[in-house]
Amino acid sequence: MNQVRGFALSIVIVIISFLVSAIAAGVLADLASVWKKPIIGSVAAFCVVISGYVTAPSHKTIASVVWLIIGAISAWLLAGDSFYPEDHEHAYQLTIIPLLATYLSGLFALLICLLWHKKQNKDSISEPVKR
């Protein structure tokens, strides 16, 4: 039952992380006067995968992969048609840049999680057992 409670709490934390990171990234991108859609997607994807890994009570790598897949599907649905901004030379033309940035950021976060997990396992194996 503790695992179920742990994963339920993890889901809540990941959703809150998504909302907070997307809003914060949007505000900061607006303040910096840069194209918001790729920034919001990238930051949100990164935060979702990392927070999914960190908050999972067990099976952390599987949790991060699952969150990457859920995030990729959500990004596909939420992104809709993306157009270059009006001040770009290709203004109002369709582009996949925001979706691509989101996917690459999520994959980068997953790579960090996998390397982090590998290091954690290597450290725990090399430590002598205290009795």
C-alpha positions as CSV (number, residue, x, y, z in Angstrom):
1,M,0.0,0.0,0.0
2,N,2.9,2.3,0.6
3,Q,4.0,1.9,-3.0
4,V,0.6,2.9,-4.3
5,R,0.5,6.0,-2.0
6,G,4.1,6.8,-3.1
7,F,3.2,6.7,-6.8
8,A,0.0,8.6,-6.2
9,L,2.0,11.4,-4.5
10,S,4.5,11.2,-7.3
11,I,1.8,11.8,-9.9
12,V,0.5,14.8,-8.0
13,I,4.0,16.3,-7.7
14,V,4.8,15.7,-11.4
15,I,1.5,17.4,-12.5
16,I,2.3,20.4,-10.2
17,S,5.8,20.5,-11.5
18,F,4.5,20.6,-15.0
19,L,2.1,23.5,-14.3
20,V,4.6,25.5,-12.3
21,S,7.5,25.0,-14.8
22,A,5.3,25.8,-17.8
23,I,3.9,29.0,-16.3
24,A,7.3,30.1,-15.0
25,A,9.0,29.4,-18.4
26,G,6.2,31.3,-20.2
27,V,6.6,34.3,-18.0
28,L,10.4,34.3,-18.3
29,A,10.3,33.8,-22.1
30,D,7.9,36.7,-22.3
31,L,10.2,38.9,-20.2
32,A,13.1,37.9,-22.4
33,S,11.1,38.6,-25.5
34,V,11.8,35.2,-27.0
35,W,9.5,32.7,-28.7
36,K,7.6,31.1,-25.9
37,K,6.3,27.8,-27.3
38,P,9.7,26.0,-27.6
39,I,10.9,27.4,-24.2
40,I,7.7,26.3,-22.4
41,G,7.7,22.9,-24.0
42,S,11.4,22.3,-23.3
43,V,11.4,23.4,-19.7
44,A,8.1,21.5,-18.9
45,A,9.3,18.3,-20.5
46,F,12.6,18.4,-18.6
47,C,10.9,19.1,-15.3
48,V,8.3,16.4,-15.8
49,V,10.9,13.6,-16.5
50,I,13.3,14.7,-13.8
51,S,10.5,15.1,-11.2
52,G,9.0,11.8,-12.2
53,Y,12.3,10.1,-11.6
54,V,13.1,11.8,-8.3
55,T,9.6,11.3,-6.7
56,A,9.1,7.7,-7.8
57,P,9.3,5.5,-4.7
58,S,10.8,2.6,-6.7
59,H,11.4,1.6,-10.3
60,K,12.7,5.1,-11.0
61,T,14.0,4.5,-14.5
62,I,10.7,3.0,-15.6
63,A,8.8,5.9,-14.1
64,S,11.0,8.4,-16.0
65,V,10.4,6.5,-19.2
66,V,6.6,6.4,-18.6
67,W,6.6,10.1,-17.9
68,L,8.6,10.8,-21.1
69,I,6.0,8.8,-23.1
70,I,3.0,10.5,-21.4
71,G,4.7,13.9,-21.9
72,A,5.4,13.2,-25.6
73,I,1.8,12.2,-26.2
74,S,0.6,15.3,-24.3
75,A,2.9,17.6,-26.1
76,W,1.6,16.2,-29.4
77,L,-1.9,16.9,-28.4
78,L,-1.3,20.3,-26.7
79,A,1.1,21.7,-29.3
80,G,-1.5,21.5,-32.1
81,D,-0.3,23.5,-35.2
82,S,2.8,25.6,-34.4
83,F,3.6,28.6,-36.5
84,Y,6.7,30.8,-36.5
85,P,6.2,34.0,-34.6
86,E,5.3,37.2,-36.5
87,D,8.8,38.7,-36.2
88,H,10.5,35.7,-37.9
89,E,11.4,35.7,-41.6
90,H,9.0,32.7,-42.0
91,A,6.2,34.3,-40.0
92,Y,3.0,32.3,-39.8
93,Q,4.4,29.2,-41.5
94,L,4.0,25.8,-39.9
95,T,6.9,24.4,-38.0
96,I,7.7,21.5,-35.8
97,I,10.4,23.4,-33.8
98,P,8.4,23.6,-30.6
99,L,7.5,19.9,-30.6
100,L,11.1,19.0,-31.5
101,A,12.5,21.1,-28.7
102,T,10.1,19.5,-26.3
103,Y,11.0,16.0,-27.3
104,L,14.8,16.6,-27.3
105,S,14.6,18.2,-23.9
106,G,12.6,15.2,-22.5
107,L,15.1,12.8,-24.0
108,F,18.0,14.8,-22.5
109,A,16.3,14.6,-19.1
110,L,15.8,10.9,-19.5
111,L,19.5,10.5,-20.3
112,I,20.4,12.4,-17.2
113,C,18.1,10.2,-15.1
114,L,19.6,7.0,-16.6
115,L,23.2,8.2,-15.9
116,W,22.2,9.3,-12.5
117,H,20.6,5.9,-11.8
118,K,23.7,4.1,-13.1
119,K,25.9,6.2,-10.8
120,Q,23.7,5.6,-7.8
121,N,23.7,1.9,-8.4
122,K,27.5,1.8,-8.9
123,D,28.1,3.8,-5.7
124,S,25.8,1.5,-3.7
125,I,27.5,-1.6,-5.0
126,S,31.0,-0.4,-4.3
127,E,30.2,0.6,-0.7
128,P,31.1,-2.1,1.8
129,V,28.3,-3.5,3.9
130,K,28.4,-2.5,7.5
131,R,27.4,-5.0,10.1
